[in-house]
Amino acid sequence: MRGFYERWAQKEMSTDYELREKTLQWKANILAKLIPKDQGFSTLLEVGCAEGFLIHELSRLLKTDFAVGIDISKHFLSFGKERYHAIQFVQNDGILPFKDKSFDLTICSDFIEHVLQISPSLMGGNLFAYVRSEGR
């Protein structure tokens, strides 16, 4: 399964990255408008972060103190680590390496349609375990 995602990541990153960035910037702006600013989100988790552009932009727009992006692809994550130094990147495809209620906000965008086999630890409500009770 990991090989499939690595090949997909290489193909995705070899296309017109400027267009990809513009699309992700548009998405980040839309998501930031939907997220209440008065909540004071200081921690952010994105599952399926790819190269990290979306979590980078959301973290910047929401002024978070700590942001973590998780993805299965080493290719995506190495690209992200080179560009977005404020984001902590984690390669993972199963059980998330965090304590429950570790984050104020969890994002899972453009993710489910790329998952070949859904891990029960990510779906079925377990993803919400990582969000603080006052978080989203």
C-alpha positions as CSV (number, residue, x, y, z in Angstrom):
1,M,0.0,0.0,0.0
2,R,2.8,2.4,0.9
3,G,4.3,1.9,-2.6
4,F,1.1,3.1,-4.2
5,Y,1.1,6.3,-2.2
6,E,4.8,7.0,-3.0
7,R,4.2,6.6,-6.7
8,W,1.1,8.9,-6.5
9,A,3.1,11.5,-4.4
10,Q,5.9,11.5,-7.0
11,K,3.4,12.0,-9.8
12,E,1.5,14.7,-7.9
13,M,4.7,16.7,-7.1
14,S,6.0,16.4,-10.6
15,T,3.0,18.3,-12.1
16,D,2.6,22.0,-12.2
17,Y,3.3,22.9,-8.5
18,E,2.4,26.5,-8.9
19,L,-1.2,25.5,-9.9
20,R,-1.3,23.1,-6.9
21,E,-0.2,25.8,-4.6
22,K,-2.8,28.3,-5.9
23,T,-5.5,25.7,-5.4
24,L,-4.3,24.9,-1.9
25,Q,-4.1,28.6,-1.0
26,W,-7.7,29.0,-2.1
27,K,-8.7,26.0,0.1
28,A,-6.8,27.3,3.1
29,N,-8.5,30.7,2.8
30,I,-11.9,29.1,2.6
31,L,-11.2,26.8,5.6
32,A,-9.8,29.6,7.7
33,K,-13.0,31.6,7.1
34,L,-15.1,28.6,8.4
35,I,-13.0,28.2,11.5
36,P,-14.0,30.5,14.4
37,K,-11.1,32.9,15.2
38,D,-12.3,33.5,18.8
39,Q,-11.6,29.9,19.7
40,G,-7.9,30.6,20.1
41,F,-6.6,27.4,18.5
42,S,-3.0,27.0,19.5
43,T,-2.5,23.4,18.3
44,L,-3.3,21.9,14.9
45,L,-3.2,18.4,13.4
46,E,-3.7,17.5,9.8
47,V,-4.1,13.9,8.9
48,G,-3.2,13.2,5.2
49,C,-1.1,16.4,4.9
50,A,0.8,15.5,1.7
51,E,3.6,18.1,1.4
52,G,2.1,20.3,4.1
53,F,1.1,23.4,2.3
54,L,-2.5,23.4,3.7
55,I,-1.4,22.9,7.3
56,H,1.3,25.5,6.9
57,E,-1.1,28.1,5.6
58,L,-3.8,27.3,8.1
59,S,-1.3,27.5,10.9
60,R,-0.1,30.9,9.6
61,L,-3.7,32.2,9.1
62,L,-4.9,30.9,12.5
63,K,-1.7,31.8,14.3
64,T,-1.2,28.4,16.0
65,D,1.7,27.7,18.2
66,F,2.2,24.1,17.2
67,A,1.2,22.2,14.1
68,V,1.7,18.6,13.1
69,G,1.2,17.1,9.6
70,I,0.8,13.3,9.2
71,D,1.1,11.5,5.9
72,I,2.1,8.0,4.7
73,S,4.4,9.3,1.9
74,K,8.1,9.9,2.6
75,H,8.2,11.7,-0.7
76,F,5.6,14.3,0.3
77,L,7.0,14.7,3.8
78,S,10.6,15.2,2.7
79,F,9.3,18.0,0.3
80,G,7.4,19.5,3.2
81,K,10.3,19.4,5.6
82,E,12.4,21.3,3.2
83,R,9.8,24.1,2.8
84,Y,7.8,24.4,6.0
85,H,10.2,24.4,8.9
86,A,7.5,25.4,11.5
87,I,5.5,22.2,10.9
88,Q,6.3,18.9,12.6
89,F,5.9,16.2,10.0
90,V,5.3,12.6,11.0
91,Q,5.2,9.6,8.7
92,N,2.4,7.3,9.8
93,D,-0.3,5.1,8.3
94,G,-2.1,3.7,11.4
95,I,-2.2,4.5,15.0
96,L,-1.4,8.1,15.7
97,P,1.5,8.7,18.1
98,F,-0.3,11.3,20.3
99,K,-2.1,11.3,23.6
100,D,-5.8,11.8,23.5
101,K,-6.9,15.4,23.6
102,S,-3.6,16.7,22.3
103,F,-4.9,19.2,19.7
104,D,-7.3,22.1,19.5
105,L,-8.2,21.6,15.9
106,T,-7.9,18.5,13.6
107,I,-8.1,18.7,9.8
108,C,-8.7,15.8,7.5
109,S,-9.1,17.3,4.0
110,D,-8.7,15.6,0.6
111,F,-7.9,12.4,2.5
112,I,-10.6,9.8,2.4
113,E,-10.8,9.5,-1.3
114,H,-7.1,8.5,-1.4
115,V,-7.3,5.8,1.3
116,L,-7.3,2.3,-0.1
117,Q,-7.8,0.7,3.3
118,I,-9.3,2.7,6.2
119,S,-7.6,2.2,9.5
120,P,-10.1,1.8,12.4
121,S,-7.7,4.0,14.5
122,L,-8.3,6.9,12.1
123,M,-12.0,6.5,11.4
124,G,-15.0,5.5,13.5
125,G,-14.6,8.4,15.8
126,N,-11.1,7.6,17.0
127,L,-9.7,10.6,15.2
128,F,-11.8,12.8,17.4
129,A,-10.1,11.4,20.5
130,Y,-7.1,13.6,19.7
131,V,-9.1,16.8,19.8
132,R,-9.5,18.6,23.1
133,S,-13.1,18.8,24.5
134,E,-13.3,22.5,23.6
135,G,-11.6,22.0,20.2
136,R,-13.0,21.1,16.8
